[in-house]
Amino acid sequence: MSSPQPLSLTVNGTPVRHFVEPRLSLADFLRGDLGLTGTHLGCETGACGACIVNLDGQPVHACLMLAVQADGLRVDTIEGLSEAGTLADLQAAFHARNALQCGFCTPGILVVAHDCLGAWAASGTVPSREVIRDALSGNYCRCTGYEAIVDAIESVAKARAGRFDPQPGGEAAI
């Protein structure tokens, strides 16, 4: 049996120091040790995307990463992104367009969408529906059929670019 290893990282802006078992996944650490249950565990093979968190600015599958691999890094979970208000327009669009059903996949999808929206805005592009679907290819949803999810993300991308009212039935701003 191995001994616990020291772990020092920043989670949602807060420095965290713990001792963890070397084989503990980042998802299990976030959920079990820190009580951040928005990081869901689905397949535990990286196929469903329910566990996606932002690690130093990049989305990662927390179920595939060991907690000790995050030593010295910054982790932002759905809770941290929500509390910071960076997802407010995206969450409102998901609600307005009924883009969530059971909600199990929603945290991972929101993290991916948040990261993609930032990249698209930085490049000055508004993604096509095909590009949005491709960005979500690592997220599995059993309930919505993705159309409402793509609608919500598309509406936020257009609204952030000043081209669209993010509410259903909104008219073009130009």
C-alpha positions as CSV (number, residue, x, y, z in Angstrom):
1,M,0.0,0.0,0.0
2,S,1.3,3.4,-0.9
3,S,1.5,6.4,1.4
4,P,-0.5,9.6,0.9
5,Q,1.2,12.2,-1.2
6,P,1.1,16.0,-0.6
7,L,-1.1,17.9,-3.1
8,S,-1.1,21.7,-3.4
9,L,-3.3,23.3,-6.0
10,T,-5.8,26.1,-6.5
11,V,-9.4,25.2,-6.8
12,N,-11.9,27.8,-7.9
13,G,-9.4,30.5,-6.8
14,T,-8.8,29.0,-3.4
15,P,-5.4,27.5,-2.5
16,V,-5.9,23.9,-1.3
17,R,-3.4,21.6,0.4
18,H,-4.2,18.0,1.1
19,F,-2.6,14.6,1.3
20,V,-4.1,12.1,-1.2
21,E,-3.6,8.6,-2.2
22,P,-1.4,8.5,-5.4
23,R,-4.1,6.6,-7.3
24,L,-7.0,8.9,-6.4
25,S,-8.6,10.5,-9.5
26,L,-9.0,14.3,-9.7
27,A,-12.8,13.7,-10.0
28,D,-12.9,11.7,-6.8
29,F,-10.7,14.3,-5.0
30,L,-13.0,17.1,-6.0
31,R,-16.2,15.3,-5.1
32,G,-15.1,13.4,-2.1
33,D,-12.4,15.5,-0.4
34,L,-13.7,19.0,-1.4
35,G,-17.4,18.3,-1.7
36,L,-17.6,19.8,-5.2
37,T,-20.2,17.4,-6.5
38,G,-20.9,19.3,-9.8
39,T,-18.1,17.3,-11.3
40,H,-20.1,14.2,-12.2
41,L,-18.8,10.6,-12.6
42,G,-20.4,8.8,-15.4
43,C,-18.4,6.4,-17.5
44,E,-15.0,6.9,-15.8
45,T,-13.3,6.2,-19.1
46,G,-13.4,9.7,-20.5
47,A,-16.1,9.0,-23.0
48,C,-19.1,10.8,-21.5
49,G,-17.7,14.2,-20.5
50,A,-19.7,14.5,-17.3
51,C,-16.5,15.0,-15.3
52,I,-14.9,17.8,-17.4
53,V,-13.2,20.6,-15.4
54,N,-11.0,23.4,-16.5
55,L,-7.3,22.8,-15.7
56,D,-5.0,25.8,-16.2
57,G,-7.3,27.1,-18.9
58,Q,-8.0,23.8,-20.7
59,P,-10.9,21.3,-20.4
60,V,-9.8,17.9,-19.0
61,H,-11.6,14.7,-18.0
62,A,-11.2,14.7,-14.3
63,C,-11.9,10.9,-14.2
64,L,-8.8,10.2,-16.3
65,M,-6.4,12.4,-14.3
66,L,-4.9,11.6,-11.0
67,A,-5.2,14.3,-8.3
68,V,-1.5,14.3,-7.8
69,Q,-1.1,15.3,-11.5
70,A,-2.8,18.6,-10.7
71,D,-0.2,19.5,-8.2
72,G,0.7,23.2,-8.6
73,L,-2.1,23.8,-11.1
74,R,-5.4,25.7,-11.1
75,V,-8.7,23.8,-11.3
76,D,-12.0,25.5,-12.0
77,T,-15.1,23.4,-11.6
78,I,-18.7,24.2,-12.6
79,E,-19.2,25.6,-9.0
80,G,-16.3,28.0,-9.4
81,L,-17.3,29.2,-12.9
82,S,-20.9,29.6,-11.7
83,E,-20.0,31.6,-8.6
84,A,-17.7,33.9,-10.6
85,G,-20.6,34.7,-12.9
86,T,-18.8,33.7,-16.1
87,L,-21.5,31.3,-17.0
88,A,-24.5,33.5,-16.3
89,D,-25.5,34.2,-19.9
90,L,-24.8,30.6,-20.9
91,Q,-26.8,29.2,-18.0
92,A,-29.7,31.6,-18.8
93,A,-29.7,30.4,-22.5
94,F,-29.7,26.8,-21.4
95,H,-32.7,27.5,-19.2
96,A,-34.5,29.6,-21.8
97,R,-34.0,27.0,-24.5
98,N,-34.8,24.0,-22.3
99,A,-31.3,22.7,-23.0
100,L,-31.2,20.7,-19.9
101,Q,-33.3,17.8,-18.8
102,C,-31.9,15.5,-16.1
103,G,-28.9,17.8,-15.7
104,F,-26.3,15.0,-15.3
105,C,-24.3,16.1,-18.4
106,T,-24.9,19.8,-18.0
107,P,-21.8,20.7,-15.8
108,G,-19.4,19.2,-18.3
109,I,-21.1,20.7,-21.3
110,L,-21.1,24.1,-19.7
111,V,-17.4,23.9,-18.9
112,V,-16.6,22.9,-22.5
113,A,-19.0,25.5,-23.9
114,H,-17.4,28.2,-21.7
115,D,-13.9,27.4,-22.9
116,C,-15.0,27.2,-26.5
117,L,-16.9,30.5,-26.3
118,G,-13.8,32.2,-25.0
119,A,-11.7,30.8,-27.8
120,W,-14.2,31.7,-30.5
121,A,-14.5,35.2,-29.1
122,A,-10.7,35.6,-28.9
123,S,-10.5,34.6,-32.6
124,G,-13.4,36.9,-33.6
125,T,-15.5,34.1,-34.9
126,V,-19.1,33.0,-34.4
127,P,-19.1,29.3,-34.7
128,S,-21.4,27.4,-37.0
129,R,-23.7,24.7,-35.6
130,E,-21.4,22.1,-37.0
131,V,-18.4,23.6,-35.1
132,I,-20.5,23.7,-31.9
133,R,-21.5,20.0,-32.4
134,D,-17.8,19.1,-33.0
135,A,-16.8,21.0,-29.8
136,L,-19.4,18.9,-27.9
137,S,-18.3,15.6,-29.4
138,G,-16.7,14.6,-26.1
139,N,-19.9,15.1,-24.1
140,Y,-22.7,12.6,-24.0
141,C,-26.3,13.6,-23.3
142,R,-29.1,11.0,-23.2
143,C,-32.0,13.5,-22.8
144,T,-32.0,16.5,-25.1
145,G,-30.9,15.2,-28.5
146,Y,-28.4,18.2,-28.5
147,E,-30.5,20.6,-30.6
148,A,-31.5,22.7,-27.6
149,I,-27.9,22.6,-26.3
150,V,-26.5,23.7,-29.7
151,D,-29.3,26.4,-29.9
152,A,-28.3,27.8,-26.5
153,I,-24.5,27.9,-27.2
154,E,-25.1,29.4,-30.6
155,S,-27.3,32.1,-29.2
156,V,-24.7,33.0,-26.6
157,A,-21.9,33.1,-29.2
158,K,-24.0,35.4,-31.3
159,A,-25.1,37.6,-28.4
160,R,-21.5,38.0,-27.2
161,A,-20.6,39.0,-30.8
162,G,-23.4,41.6,-30.7
163,R,-25.4,39.8,-33.4
164,F,-28.4,38.1,-31.6
165,D,-30.8,38.4,-28.7
166,P,-30.1,35.3,-26.6
167,Q,-33.7,34.7,-25.8
168,P,-35.7,32.2,-27.9
169,G,-37.2,33.9,-30.9
170,G,-34.7,36.8,-30.5
171,E,-34.1,38.9,-33.6
172,A,-30.7,39.7,-35.1
173,A,-29.2,42.9,-33.7
174,I,-27.8,43.9,-37.1
